[in-house]
Amino acid sequence: MQQFAKILIAAGTVLMLIGIVLYFGKHIPFIGRLPGDIHIDRPNFKFYFPITTCIILSILLSFILYIISRFR
């Protein structure tokens, strides 16, 4: 039962961090505007894919999860 409680705490923390990023995301100037992010803006068509931002967030999340797994 303690393992399940740890999983719920970790999931809650992750959801809270995601919520904070979504809430304050517009105030962080570099998120979504990095070189390599694809942005196409034409009449009647807009396409946006933040590939560089996704890669950096993936590396950061992998590092955080690696550090957490080392302390287990």
WOZIPE-V980921 format. One record per residue. N is the residue number from 1. RES is the residue in one small letter. PHI is phi in whole degrees, 0 to 359 (999 if undefined). PSI is psi in radians with two decimals (NA if undefined). Layout:
BEGIN
((N/RES/PHI/PSI) (N/RES/PHI/PSI))
END
This chain:
BEGIN
((1/m/999/-0.54) (2/q/292/-0.60) (3/q/296/-0.72) (4/f/296/-0.68) (5/a/296/-0.70) (6/k/296/-0.69) (7/i/295/-0.74) (8/l/296/-0.69) (9/i/295/-0.77) (10/a/296/-0.74) (11/a/295/-0.71) (12/g/296/-0.69) (13/t/295/-0.75) (14/v/296/-0.77) (15/l/296/-0.66) (16/m/294/-0.73) (17/l/295/-0.69) (18/i/297/-0.73) (19/g/298/-0.71) (20/i/296/-0.76) (21/v/296/-0.72) (22/l/292/-0.63) (23/y/288/-0.76) (24/f/260/0.13) (25/g/301/-0.60) (26/k/288/-0.35) (27/h/271/-0.16) (28/i/265/1.93) (29/p/291/-0.49) (30/f/267/-0.23) (31/i/288/2.12) (32/g/87/-0.02) (33/r/232/0.57) (34/l/275/2.70) (35/p/299/2.30) (36/g/106/-0.28) (37/d/288/2.33) (38/i/270/2.19) (39/h/220/1.99) (40/i/242/2.14) (41/d/232/1.86) (42/r/233/2.89) (43/p/301/2.27) (44/n/65/0.25) (45/f/206/2.20) (46/k/227/2.31) (47/f/225/2.30) (48/y/220/2.19) (49/f/223/1.86) (50/p/277/1.26) (51/i/294/-0.74) (52/t/293/-0.72) (53/t/297/-0.70) (54/c/296/-0.71) (55/i/295/-0.78) (56/i/295/-0.74) (57/l/295/-0.63) (58/s/295/-0.76) (59/i/296/-0.76) (60/l/297/-0.78) (61/l/295/-0.69) (62/s/298/-0.71) (63/f/295/-0.75) (64/i/297/-0.77) (65/l/294/-0.59) (66/y/295/-0.78) (67/i/297/-0.74) (68/i/297/-0.72) (69/s/292/-0.45) (70/r/290/-0.48) (71/f/272/-0.02) (72/r/282/NA))
END
